[in-house]
Amino acid sequence: MLQKAKHWLPILTRFLGGQAMVQIINFATALILLRLLSIEEYALFIIANLFLNIGSTGSDLNLSNALVTYGARIVGDRKGLSGLYALIEKMRTKLFVLITLIICIIAPFTIRGHEWSYLIVLEILITVLLIVWFQQKVTMRTMIFNIHHDSLGIFQTSMTGALTRLICSAVFCFFFPFAVVAILSVFLSAYVSAWIAKKRCAIYLDEASNPDVSCKEKVNKYIYPMMPAAVYYLFQGQISIFLISIFGDTNSIAELGALTRFGQVFLLIGALNGFLFQPIFSRIQNRKEFIQKSALVMGILIVFFYLVMLSAYVKPDWWLLLLGDKYANLQDEVPIAFAGPIATYMYGMFFAMLVSRAFTQGQNWYVLATLGAQVIFIITVGVDTTHNALLFNFVSAATSMLVQLALVVLLLKKWR
């Protein structure tokens, strides 16, 4: 036990320290944009992030998780890992083409009824697709760093990108406070991060290798049971922004986007899912050990989330100070704004536990349950205000979390 602690403590210290710096910089960038951009421009920036999130999620569909799960089992086999990487990258490229068409189809629905220039929206769409392309590269290379627990590689990639975005956003948006300028800053960040990650990733594999087609069958078996859930998650994660862009006004879009920035508080611990938990859980062969480690992690998380929610209820004004005067009247929304990301994180934690064991069946229940809850909410409550949109996010995330928890229980019952 002491030897394990000596091994993991330096790794986790370096990783968490580096990621804490990155998240502080990213959060600072978000706060700067909240203050520099007008309500109308920030709302357009949120719509651009809607396209960006759909593109990033839709061009993956759990292929990166497959890379971690199977790649973690062949650490040290450079040729094998290179072939697996090339195969998954080829599959993601095909998804990128498909998701580009989907984004172009849904874009008109989100901008209708708002006073945004069609030329500006087109410029943003093109930039977003370029960002998605380079983020694909960053995501894949980060998975390789996760497999090797390479905290330095992750830090170099994420820190360079974060600093690039902070500097570009602060300087350019100060003189030109427009959404298109803010999204161009994101593009520069993604480009620089992809270049840095490529240099570091060459330590572990050869990206020019041919795809290992022998891995295709097991990768397909891994992702196909999760495909309906992944496609649904592609839209479910962004559906509140999508709905409020149709039924709400520009102010509601901006307010929802501002409040969801509180979710960045959990990005630091969220990074542990891929860097630490999934690779470790993938290597566990004993059911008892799996339960013990899972219970320890859950206990720590519950205490942390309780303290966060308590502060949101007792002192919401303190949190609103971060957002600026334009959003100072949203005290009632602060607790709900935190509840949604907490449920989302727990969903991700349970999901990481499942995919680490390649237990991918049953994900269709997640689709049915969450979709049912969302339909009932839309019919009975609606999603036309900031408060309702946040509550919609929480109901969706909580339902998803409960389904994944039930699947974890099923995993333990069927443990092999």
N, C-alpha and C positions, 0 to 999 in steps of 0.2 A: 504493500500500500504506500509506504514511504517512497519507494523507488518510482512508483507511478506519479506521485505528487511532484517529485523532483523533475520528472520528465515533462509533465504537462504545465506546471506552474510558470516556467519561463515562456513557454509557447503562448499560453493564454494571456499572460501579462503583456507580451509584445503585441499580440493580436488586438486585445481589447484597448490597450493604450493607443495604438495606431488608429483603430476604428473610431474611438472616442474623438480624437482630433478631427478625423474626416467628417463625422456627423455634426460636430460643432460648427465646422466650416460650412457644411451644407445647410444647416439650420440658419446660420447667419446670412447665407445667400438668400434663403427663402424670406427672411425678415426684411432684408434690403429691398427685395422686389415688392413686398407688400407695401412698403413705404414710398417707393419711387413710382410705381405704376398706378394709374388712376383705376377706379372701379371697373370701368369699361375695358381698359387694356388688360387688367389682371384677369377679368372674366375670360377674355380671349386667350390669355396665356393658359388658363385652366383647361380650356377646350383643346388647346394644342397638347397639353399633357394627357388629356383623354386619348387622343390619337396615338400619342407616344406609348402609353401604357398598353393599349390594345395591340400595337405593333410588337412591342417587346414580349408580351405574353403569348400572342398568337404565333410568333415565329419560333416558339420553344415547345410548348405543349408537353412538358415533362421530359424532353430529350436531354436537357442538362442534368436532370436527376438521374437519368439512366447512365449518363457518363460518370457521375460520381459513384453510383452503386456498383457498377461493373468495373470501373476504372480503379476503385479502391482495392479491388481484389487482385489486381495485376500490377501493383506498384513495384517498380524495378524492371518491369518488362517494357523497355522503351519502344520496341517495334510493335508489340501488341497494343500498347496505349496509343501510339500514333495512328495505328489503323482504326481503332475504335473512335478516336477523335475525328479523323477524316470522314468516317462514315456518318457520324452524327452531324457534323458540319454540313455535309452534302444534303442530308435530310432537312436541316434547318433552312438551307437556302431555298428549297422548294416551298417551304412554308412561308418564307418571306414574300415570295411572289404572290402567293394566295392572299396573305394578309394585306398586301398593298391594294389589291382589288377590293377587299372588304372595307378598308378605311375610305377609299374613294366613294364607295356606295353610301356609307352612313354619314359622310361629311355634310351633305346638303341638309340633312334633317337637324343637325346640331346648330347650324348657323342661320337657319330660317327664322325670321322674326326679330333678329338682332341687327343693329346698325353697324355691321362690320363690312369692310370693303372685300369684295370677292377676290380681287387681285392680291390683297394682303393674305387672305385665307389660303389662296393657292400657293403663295410663297411659303407660308408656314407648313402646309402639307408636304411640299417637296423637301423642306428642311427636316421635318419629322421623319420622313422615310430614310433620309440619309443618316439621321441619328440612330434609327433602329438598326440599320445595316452595321454600323460600327459598334453599337452596343451588343449586337450578336457576338461579335468577335471578343469583346470584353467579357461577356458572360461565360463563353466557352473556356477562355483562358483562366478565368477566375475559378472555374470548376476544377481545372488541373491544379491550381494552387491549393484549393481545398483538399483535394485528394492527398497532397503531400504536406498538408498543414503548413504551407509556406506563408507565414504571416508577413514576411518582408515583401514578397511579390504582391500580395493583396494590398499592403500599405502603399507601395510605390505606385501601383495602378490607381487606386482610389484617391490617394492624396494629390497626385498630379492632376487628376481630373477635377477634384474638388477645388483646388487652388485656381486652376484655369477658369472654371466657371465663376468663382467668386470675383476674381479680378475683372474678367470681361463684363460680368453683370453690373458690378459696381461702377466701373468706368464708363462703359457704353450707355447703360440705362440712365446714368446721371445726366448725360447730355441728350440722349434720345430715349425717353421713357415710353417705349412701345413694346408690345408683346413680341413682334417679329425680331426685335433686337435681343430680347431675353432668350428666345428659342435658338437664335444663332449662337449665343453664348454656350448653350447646352451642346450644340453641334461641335463647337471647338473643343469642348471638354471631352466628348465621346471620342473624337478623332485622336487627341493626345493620349487618352487612356488606352485606346486600342494599340497604339504604337509602342507605348511603354510595356504593356502586357505581352506583346509579341516578342520583344527582346528577352524578357525574363522567362517566358514559357519555353524558349528554345533549350533551356536546361533539361527539360523533362521529355520533350518529344520533338518529332520532325513534322511540322505542319504540312509539308509538301508530300507526305506519304500518301500512298493510294488507300482508299477505303477498304477496310477489312470486311468483305461481304459475308464472311462466315459468322460475324456478330449480328447480322441484320435480323435474323430470325428471333434471337433472344431479345434484342432491342424492341422489335415489333410486339413480341409477347408482353414486354414490360409496359409499353405505352398504350397499346390498343384497349385494354380494359379501362384505362383512365381517360381515353380520348373524349367520350361524351362529357365527362365532368370537366376536363380541361377546356374544351370548347365553351362549355357553359360558364366556367370561371373567367374565361376571356372577357365576357361581357358583364358577368355578375359583379366583378370587381369595380367596374366603371359605370354601372347602370344608374346609380343615383345622379352622377353628373350628366349622363345622357338624358335621363328623364327630366331633370330640372332645366336643362337647356331647351327642352321642348315645351314644358308646361310652366316654367318659372321665368322670372325676369333676369336681367343682367346682374342686378344687385345680389340676388339669391345665388347665382353661379359664383360670384366673387366671394361671398360670405362662406359658402360651403367649401370652396377651395382653400380659404384662409384657415378655417377651423380644422380641416383635415391635415393641416401642417403639423398639428400636435402629434399625429401618428409618427412623425420622424423621431420622437422621443424613444420609440421602441425599435428603431432600425439597428441600433447597436447590438442589442441582444438578439434581434432577428438574424443578424449575420452569423451568429453562432450555430444556427440550424445547419447551414451548409458546411461551415468551416470545421465544426467540432462534432455536433450530435449525429448527423447522418453518417459520416465516415466511421465513427466509433460504433454506432449501433449496427452498421453493416457487418462489422467484424465479430460481433458478439454471437456466440454459439449456444449459450446457456440461457434458458428461460428465466431462471431465478435472478441471474445477474442483470438481465434486461429489465426486469421489474424493479429491482433495487435502484438501478441508475435512473430509470424513468421517474420513480417516486421522489428521488432526491431533487431532480431538476424541477419537477412540478411543484414541490414544496417551496423552493426558493422563489419561483415565479409568482406563486399565489401571494406570498408576503409582499413582494415588490409591487404587484398590480393593486393590491389593497391600499397601500400607502399612496399610490398615484391617484386612485379614485377618491380617496379621502380628501386629498388636497384640492381636487377639482370641485368637490361639493362645498368644502369649507371656504376656500379662497379662490373662486373663479376669476376675480379681478386681477390677481397676480399673473395668471396665465394670459389674460387678455392684454396685459401690458406689452407682451411680446409682439402682438399683432398690430398695435398702433391705434390711433384715435378713430380711424374709420370703422373699426370693428369693436369698439368699446362697449356697445350695448347688447352684447350676446352672452350675458352671464348664464342664462338658463340653458344655453346650448353647450356650454363647456363640458359638463359631466358626460353628456351623450357623445360629444366629440371624442372623448377618451375611451368610452365603453366599446365603441365600434372597433378601433385598432387593437384593443386588448383581446377581444373575441377573435379577431382576424389572426393575431399572432398565435393564439392557442390553437386555432385551426391549423396554422402552418406547422406548429410544433408536433401535433398529432400526425399530420400528413408526413412529416419528415421521418417519424418513427415507423410509419407504415412502409414508405418507399425504401427505407433502409433495409427492410427485410424482403423487398420485392413483393410485398403483399399489396397488389394493386386491384384486386377484385372488390366489388361492392361499391365502387365510386359512383355508380349510377344512382344509388340511393341518396347521395349528396345532392345530385341534380334535382331529383324529384322533390325531396323535402324542402330545399331552399327555394326552388321555383314556386312550390305551393305556398310557402310562407310569403313570398314576395307578391304573388297574385292577390292573396287575401289582403295584404297590407294596402296595395294600390287601390283595390276596390273599396275597402272600408275607410281608409285614411287619406290616401293620395300622396303625391310627391310634388307639391307645388310651392312649398316654403322651405327655408333653410332647416328649421326644426324638424319637419317631417322627413326631409331627405336624410338628416343625420340618424333619426330614429329608424328609417328604412335600412340604412347601412348596418345598424346594430342588430336588427332582427335578422337580416340576411347572414351576417357573420356568426351570430349566436347559433342559428340553425345549422350552419355548415360545421361549426365547432362540435356540436353535439353528435352529428352524424360521424365525424371522424373519430370522436371518442368511442362511440359504439363499435366502430371498425377495429380500433386498437384492442378493445375487449375481445372481439372475435379473433383477432390475430393471436392473442395469448391463449385462447381456448384451442386453436388449431396449430399451436406451435410445433414446429418440427426441428 
